[in-house]
Amino acid sequence: MLSGRILLVAFEGWNDATEGASGALKAIAEQFEMKTLEAVDPEDYYDFQFSRPMVEFDEEGNRVLSWPGTELLHPDASEIAANPNLENLFLLMGTEPSRRWLSFAGEVLEMVEDREIDHVIMLGAMLADVPHTRPMQVLKSSQNQSLREKFDLEPSRYEGPVGILTVLAQAFESEGIPVLSLWGSVPHYVHNTTNPKAAMSFIQEINLLTGFDFSLDVLSELSGEWERSIDEMAQGDDEMAAYVSQLESSRDAMDSEQVSGDALAKEFERYLRQRPETGGEGA
């Protein structure tokens, strides 16, 4: 397992189909009442015509604006007192920036170095030909030799357009901070809804990699409701039901053959090459 101070990273947008990755970190943040340690200035990195601010009402009924941005989070002191291991947990969450990625990466790197982070886990989600009725497949990779040997991983050999996750990973690795990437495959035919089942699968992987014991109770319930709602849609659509059945058969056949990391990597590369090259596009 990974030890020391661990940073989990996810960004909404191009890297995050159906908010599977960001949904996992949001669930962790809510579970431990995590507080913001630092945040980037949104004026420096976001195009507000592209990533628009949201108007909301606070607990007192006041109308307030919520701006896109990126925050470094850490558990509340009361949570750390109850579970000292949480002192080693940090989250980096936000919306993929629209501009000045190199400056953005430099600012984030300073935040990470100030906290003496030992390992980084990047989360991303991609649309794929997979059924909603099966557990999410997760591709694990790393460009760091020590992590590859520790977890028997392969490096990414992808060439093509990338998102902010890759830019940050390069920045971290250049300063000697090992990065492990998790990419999940989510069903493309339900891309217009958030996917709690994907978020739950990410947290399961994180628990195994880190030894943290994040609860899955809330996401498990939401996942059941999500899956049932799609089942109901398929029951009323013969074409969709047949397609899901076909995907299930393909997935089961792959599982019986113990699908290789190479097969998942090829699916990942195909997905990225099909994506528009404009950074920050929502999934």
VEXDREN-2710 file (C-alpha; in Angstrom, 1 decimal):
% VEXDREN-2710
k/r/px/py/pz
1/MET/0.0/0.0/0.0
2/LEU/1.0/3.6/-0.4
3/SER/2.3/5.3/2.7
4/GLY/2.9/8.8/3.9
5/ARG/1.0/11.9/2.8
6/ILE/-1.3/11.1/-0.1
7/LEU/-3.0/13.5/-2.4
8/LEU/-6.1/12.5/-4.4
9/VAL/-6.8/14.5/-7.5
10/ALA/-9.9/14.9/-9.8
11/PHE/-11.2/17.6/-12.1
12/GLU/-14.6/18.1/-13.6
13/GLY/-14.7/18.5/-17.4
14/TRP/-12.7/16.7/-20.1
15/ASN/-11.1/14.2/-17.7
16/ASP/-14.3/13.2/-15.9
17/ALA/-17.1/11.5/-17.9
18/THR/-20.4/11.4/-15.8
19/GLU/-18.5/13.0/-12.9
20/GLY/-17.3/9.6/-11.8
21/ALA/-13.9/10.8/-10.6
22/SER/-15.0/14.1/-9.1
23/GLY/-18.0/12.4/-7.5
24/ALA/-15.6/10.0/-5.6
25/LEU/-13.7/12.9/-4.1
26/LYS/-16.8/14.9/-3.3
27/ALA/-18.1/11.9/-1.4
28/ILE/-14.8/11.7/0.6
29/ALA/-14.9/15.4/1.3
30/GLU/-18.4/15.3/2.6
31/GLN/-17.6/12.2/4.7
32/PHE/-14.8/14.0/6.6
33/GLU/-16.0/17.6/6.6
34/MET/-12.9/18.6/4.7
35/LYS/-11.9/22.3/4.7
36/THR/-10.1/24.4/2.1
37/LEU/-6.4/25.0/2.8
38/GLU/-5.7/26.9/-0.4
39/ALA/-7.4/27.8/-3.7
40/VAL/-6.4/29.3/-7.0
41/ASP/-7.7/32.7/-8.1
42/PRO/-10.3/31.8/-10.7
43/GLU/-9.8/35.1/-12.5
44/ASP/-6.3/33.8/-13.5
45/TYR/-7.3/30.4/-15.1
46/TYR/-11.0/30.3/-16.0
47/ASP/-13.1/31.6/-18.9
48/PHE/-16.4/32.4/-17.2
49/GLN/-18.3/32.2/-20.5
50/PHE/-17.1/28.6/-20.7
51/SER/-17.2/27.5/-17.0
52/ARG/-19.9/29.8/-15.8
53/PRO/-20.4/30.8/-12.1
54/MET/-23.5/29.4/-10.4
55/VAL/-26.0/31.3/-8.3
56/GLU/-27.2/29.6/-5.1
57/PHE/-28.9/30.3/-1.8
58/ASP/-27.0/29.9/1.5
59/GLU/-28.4/28.6/4.8
60/GLU/-29.7/32.1/5.6
61/GLY/-31.5/32.4/2.3
62/ASN/-29.0/34.8/0.8
63/ARG/-28.4/34.6/-2.9
64/VAL/-24.6/34.0/-3.5
65/LEU/-22.4/33.2/-6.5
66/SER/-20.3/30.1/-6.6
67/TRP/-17.3/30.4/-9.0
68/PRO/-15.4/27.7/-10.8
69/GLY/-12.0/27.0/-9.3
70/THR/-9.6/24.5/-7.8
71/GLU/-9.1/23.9/-4.1
72/LEU/-6.7/21.9/-1.9
73/LEU/-8.7/20.3/0.9
74/HIS/-7.8/18.6/4.2
75/PRO/-10.0/16.9/6.9
76/ASP/-11.4/18.9/9.7
77/ALA/-9.4/18.8/13.0
78/SER/-12.2/17.0/14.8
79/GLU/-12.1/14.2/12.2
80/ILE/-8.3/13.9/12.5
81/ALA/-8.6/13.7/16.3
82/ALA/-11.0/10.8/15.9
83/ASN/-8.9/9.2/13.2
84/PRO/-5.2/10.4/13.2
85/ASN/-4.5/8.6/9.9
86/LEU/-6.6/11.3/8.2
87/GLU/-3.7/13.8/8.8
88/ASN/-2.1/12.2/5.8
89/LEU/-5.0/12.8/3.4
90/PHE/-5.4/15.7/1.0
91/LEU/-7.7/16.3/-1.9
92/LEU/-7.3/18.5/-5.0
93/MET/-10.6/19.2/-6.6
94/GLY/-12.0/21.6/-9.1
95/THR/-13.0/22.4/-12.7
96/GLU/-10.4/21.9/-15.4
97/PRO/-8.9/25.4/-16.1
98/SER/-9.5/27.1/-19.4
99/ARG/-6.1/28.9/-19.8
100/ARG/-2.6/29.3/-18.6
101/TRP/-2.1/25.6/-17.8
102/LEU/1.6/25.9/-17.1
103/SER/1.2/28.7/-14.6
104/PHE/-1.7/26.7/-13.1
105/ALA/0.4/23.6/-12.7
106/GLY/3.2/25.7/-11.1
107/GLU/0.8/27.1/-8.5
108/VAL/-0.6/23.7/-7.7
109/LEU/2.9/22.2/-7.5
110/GLU/3.8/24.8/-4.8
111/MET/0.7/23.9/-2.8
112/VAL/1.7/20.2/-3.0
113/GLU/5.3/20.8/-2.1
114/ASP/4.4/23.0/0.9
115/ARG/2.4/20.0/2.3
116/GLU/5.3/17.6/1.6
117/ILE/3.1/15.2/-0.3
118/ASP/4.6/11.7/-0.7
119/HIS/2.3/10.2/-3.4
120/VAL/-0.4/11.4/-5.7
121/ILE/-3.4/9.4/-7.1
122/MET/-5.0/10.9/-10.2
123/LEU/-8.7/9.9/-11.0
124/GLY/-10.3/10.2/-14.5
125/ALA/-13.3/8.7/-16.2
126/MET/-13.9/7.9/-19.8
127/LEU/-17.0/6.9/-21.9
128/ALA/-16.8/3.4/-23.2
129/ASP/-18.8/0.5/-24.6
130/VAL/-19.5/-1.0/-21.1
131/PRO/-22.7/-2.1/-19.4
132/HIS/-24.1/-0.2/-16.4
133/THR/-24.9/-3.5/-14.8
134/ARG/-21.3/-4.6/-14.1
135/PRO/-18.6/-3.2/-11.8
136/MET/-16.6/-0.4/-13.4
137/GLN/-13.3/-1.4/-15.0
138/VAL/-10.3/0.6/-13.7
139/LEU/-7.1/1.0/-15.6
140/LYS/-4.1/1.6/-13.3
141/SER/-0.9/3.0/-14.6
142/SER/2.2/5.0/-13.6
143/GLN/5.2/6.6/-15.2
144/ASN/7.1/6.2/-12.0
145/GLN/9.3/3.1/-11.9
146/SER/9.0/2.5/-8.1
147/LEU/5.2/2.5/-8.3
148/ARG/5.2/0.2/-11.3
149/GLU/7.3/-2.3/-9.5
150/LYS/5.3/-2.0/-6.3
151/PHE/1.9/-2.6/-7.9
152/ASP/2.9/-4.4/-11.1
153/LEU/1.8/-1.6/-13.4
154/GLU/2.5/-0.6/-16.9
155/PRO/3.4/2.9/-18.0
156/SER/1.0/4.8/-20.3
157/ARG/2.1/4.7/-23.9
158/TYR/-0.6/7.0/-25.1
159/GLU/0.2/9.8/-27.6
160/GLY/-2.4/12.5/-28.4
161/PRO/-4.5/15.2/-26.7
162/VAL/-4.5/15.3/-22.9
163/GLY/-6.2/17.0/-20.1
164/ILE/-5.0/18.9/-17.0
165/LEU/-4.4/15.6/-15.2
166/THR/-1.5/14.7/-17.5
167/VAL/0.0/18.2/-17.2
168/LEU/-0.1/18.1/-13.4
169/ALA/1.3/14.5/-13.4
170/GLN/4.3/15.6/-15.4
171/ALA/4.9/18.6/-13.0
172/PHE/4.7/16.3/-10.0
173/GLU/7.0/13.7/-11.4
174/SER/9.5/16.3/-12.5
175/GLU/9.9/17.2/-8.8
176/GLY/10.2/13.6/-7.6
177/ILE/6.5/13.2/-6.4
178/PRO/5.3/9.7/-7.6
179/VAL/2.0/9.7/-9.4
180/LEU/-0.4/6.7/-9.9
181/SER/-3.3/7.2/-12.4
182/LEU/-6.7/5.5/-12.2
183/TRP/-9.0/5.7/-15.2
184/GLY/-12.5/4.2/-15.1
185/SER/-14.7/3.1/-18.0
186/VAL/-18.3/4.3/-17.7
187/PRO/-21.3/3.5/-20.0
188/HIS/-21.5/6.0/-22.9
189/TYR/-25.3/5.5/-23.3
190/VAL/-26.0/7.2/-19.9
191/HIS/-23.6/10.1/-20.3
192/ASN/-26.0/12.8/-19.3
193/THR/-26.3/11.7/-15.7
194/THR/-23.9/11.5/-12.8
195/ASN/-22.6/8.0/-12.1
196/PRO/-22.4/7.1/-8.3
197/LYS/-21.5/3.6/-9.2
198/ALA/-18.3/4.8/-10.8
199/ALA/-17.5/7.0/-7.8
200/MET/-18.0/4.0/-5.6
201/SER/-15.6/1.9/-7.7
202/PHE/-12.9/4.6/-7.5
203/ILE/-13.2/4.7/-3.7
204/GLN/-12.9/0.9/-3.5
205/GLU/-9.7/1.1/-5.5
206/ILE/-8.4/4.0/-3.3
207/ASN/-9.1/2.0/-0.1
208/LEU/-7.1/-0.9/-1.5
209/LEU/-4.2/1.3/-2.6
210/THR/-3.9/3.4/0.5
211/GLY/-5.3/1.6/3.5
212/PHE/-7.8/4.3/4.1
213/ASP/-11.2/3.0/5.0
214/PHE/-13.6/5.3/3.3
215/SER/-17.3/4.4/3.8
216/LEU/-19.2/3.2/0.7
217/ASP/-22.7/3.1/2.4
218/VAL/-24.1/6.3/0.8
219/LEU/-22.7/5.6/-2.6
220/SER/-23.8/2.0/-2.5
221/GLU/-27.4/3.1/-2.0
222/LEU/-27.2/5.8/-4.7
223/SER/-25.6/3.3/-7.0
224/GLY/-28.5/0.9/-6.6
225/GLU/-31.0/3.6/-7.3
226/TRP/-29.0/4.7/-10.4
227/GLU/-28.8/1.2/-11.8
228/ARG/-32.5/0.6/-11.2
229/SER/-33.5/3.8/-13.0
230/ILE/-31.5/2.7/-16.1
231/ASP/-32.9/-0.8/-15.9
232/GLU/-36.4/0.8/-16.1
233/MET/-35.4/2.9/-19.1
234/ALA/-34.1/-0.3/-20.9
235/GLN/-37.3/-2.2/-20.1
236/GLY/-39.2/0.4/-22.1
237/ASP/-36.8/0.4/-25.0
238/ASP/-36.2/-2.9/-26.8
239/GLU/-33.3/-1.5/-28.8
240/MET/-31.5/-0.3/-25.6
241/ALA/-32.2/-3.5/-23.8
242/ALA/-30.7/-5.6/-26.6
243/TYR/-27.7/-3.3/-26.7
244/VAL/-27.1/-3.6/-22.9
245/SER/-27.5/-7.4/-23.2
246/GLN/-24.8/-7.4/-25.9
247/LEU/-22.5/-5.3/-23.8
248/GLU/-23.0/-7.7/-20.8
249/SER/-22.1/-10.7/-22.9
250/SER/-18.9/-9.0/-24.2
251/ARG/-17.9/-7.9/-20.7
252/ASP/-18.6/-11.4/-19.2
253/ALA/-16.5/-13.0/-22.0
254/MET/-13.6/-10.6/-21.3
255/ASP/-13.8/-11.2/-17.6
256/SER/-13.7/-15.0/-18.1
257/GLU/-10.5/-14.5/-20.1
258/GLN/-9.1/-12.2/-17.4
259/VAL/-8.9/-9.1/-19.6
260/SER/-5.4/-7.7/-19.7
261/GLY/-4.3/-4.2/-18.8
262/ASP/-3.3/-3.8/-22.5
263/ALA/-6.9/-4.2/-23.6
264/LEU/-8.1/-1.5/-21.1
265/ALA/-5.2/0.7/-22.2
266/LYS/-6.2/0.4/-25.8
267/GLU/-9.8/1.4/-24.9
268/PHE/-8.5/4.4/-23.0
269/GLU/-6.3/5.5/-25.9
270/ARG/-9.2/5.1/-28.4
271/TYR/-11.4/7.2/-26.1
272/LEU/-8.9/10.1/-25.8
273/ARG/-8.2/10.2/-29.5
274/GLN/-12.0/10.6/-30.2
275/ARG/-12.3/13.5/-27.7
276/PRO/-12.3/17.1/-29.0
277/GLU/-9.0/18.8/-28.5
278/THR/-10.4/21.8/-26.7
279/GLY/-9.3/21.5/-23.1
280/GLY/-12.0/21.6/-20.4
281/GLU/-14.8/20.3/-22.4
282/GLY/-17.4/18.6/-20.3
283/ALA/-18.1/14.9/-20.6
END
